[in-house]
Amino acid sequence: MNSLRLMTMTKTWSDNAWEDYLYWQTQDRKTLRAKDIMTELGEKAVEAAKQNGTWDAPETEPVSDELKEAFIKKLSAFFPAYNNFCNMPPSVQRTYTMRFLSFKTEDARQRDFEKIVDRLNKKLKPM
């Protein structure tokens, strides 16, 4: 009898990945095509994005200092999560802050905040 083994894949991002993502969101998306440096895989990704609606999605607004400070203030009551957060690169701090702010209801934010504190207690970067 054969058994199915499920494998997991860990995706790792550099500290600058979020900044790179935000930068390229602001650039003309046709630049790579115009310079003829788009790969076949890139072309497929563009087509998939056009089909699922993300190609024309509005740009993500950057996290303001006020929102980041409000998140830090809420987090400051939780040790060692707060210290671990403060020792992480700014790009990781923004990612955690944006994740927290992405939920529309306060109940959802609170549930996710508990998960964020748990990850920060373990010195883990965002998922």
C-alpha positions in Angstrom: 0.0 0.0 0.0 1.4 3.4 -1.0 1.1 6.2 1.5 0.9 9.9 0.5 3.6 12.0 2.1 2.9 15.7 2.4 5.8 17.9 2.3 6.0 21.5 3.3 8.0 24.2 1.6 9.4 27.1 3.5 9.4 30.4 1.6 12.1 32.8 2.7 12.2 36.5 1.8 15.1 38.9 2.2 14.7 41.9 4.5 14.4 44.2 1.4 11.8 42.1 -0.4 8.8 44.2 0.8 10.6 47.4 -0.2 11.3 45.9 -3.6 7.7 44.8 -3.9 6.4 48.3 -3.1 8.9 49.9 -5.5 8.0 47.7 -8.4 4.3 48.3 -7.7 4.8 52.0 -8.4 6.7 51.4 -11.7 5.2 51.2 -15.1 4.2 47.5 -15.4 5.0 47.5 -19.1 8.6 48.6 -18.7 9.9 45.0 -18.7 7.9 44.2 -21.8 9.0 47.3 -23.6 12.7 46.5 -22.9 12.1 42.9 -24.0 13.4 41.4 -20.8 10.2 39.6 -19.7 10.7 35.9 -19.3 8.0 33.3 -20.4 7.3 32.7 -16.7 6.8 36.4 -16.2 4.4 36.6 -19.2 2.4 33.8 -17.7 2.3 35.6 -14.3 1.1 38.7 -16.0 -1.7 36.8 -17.8 -2.7 35.1 -14.6 -2.8 38.5 -12.8 -5.0 40.0 -15.6 -7.4 37.1 -15.3 -7.7 37.2 -11.5 -8.0 41.0 -11.3 -4.7 41.7 -9.4 -3.1 43.4 -12.4 -5.3 46.4 -12.1 -5.7 46.3 -8.3 -5.0 49.6 -6.5 -1.6 50.1 -5.0 -1.1 49.3 -1.4 -0.7 52.5 0.7 2.4 52.5 2.9 2.1 52.3 6.6 2.1 55.7 8.2 4.3 56.4 11.2 1.2 57.1 13.3 -0.3 53.6 12.5 3.0 51.9 13.2 3.3 53.8 16.5 -0.2 52.7 17.5 0.7 49.1 16.8 3.9 49.4 18.8 2.0 50.9 21.7 -0.4 48.0 21.7 2.4 45.5 21.4 4.5 47.2 24.2 2.5 45.4 26.9 3.7 42.0 25.7 7.2 40.9 26.6 9.3 39.5 24.9 7.2 40.0 21.7 7.7 43.8 22.0 11.5 43.6 22.3 11.8 41.0 19.5 9.7 43.3 17.3 11.9 46.3 18.0 15.0 44.3 17.1 13.6 43.2 13.7 14.4 45.1 10.5 12.0 47.9 9.6 10.7 45.9 6.6 9.6 43.1 9.0 8.1 45.6 11.4 6.0 47.1 8.5 4.9 43.7 7.4 3.6 42.8 10.9 1.9 46.2 11.2 0.3 45.9 7.8 -0.9 42.4 8.6 -2.5 43.6 11.8 -4.2 46.6 10.0 -5.4 44.4 7.1 -8.3 43.1 9.1 -11.6 45.0 8.8 -13.2 44.2 12.2 -11.7 44.7 15.7 -12.5 41.0 16.5 -10.5 39.8 13.6 -7.7 42.2 14.4 -7.6 40.9 18.0 -7.5 37.3 16.9 -4.7 37.9 14.6 -2.9 40.1 17.1 -2.7 37.1 19.4 -1.1 35.1 16.6 1.3 37.9 15.9 2.3 38.1 19.6 2.9 34.3 19.6 5.1 34.5 16.6 7.0 37.4 18.0 7.5 35.7 21.3 9.3 32.9 19.2 11.3 35.5 17.2 9.6 34.4 14.0 9.2 36.7 11.0 5.7 37.1 9.5 4.1 34.2 7.6 
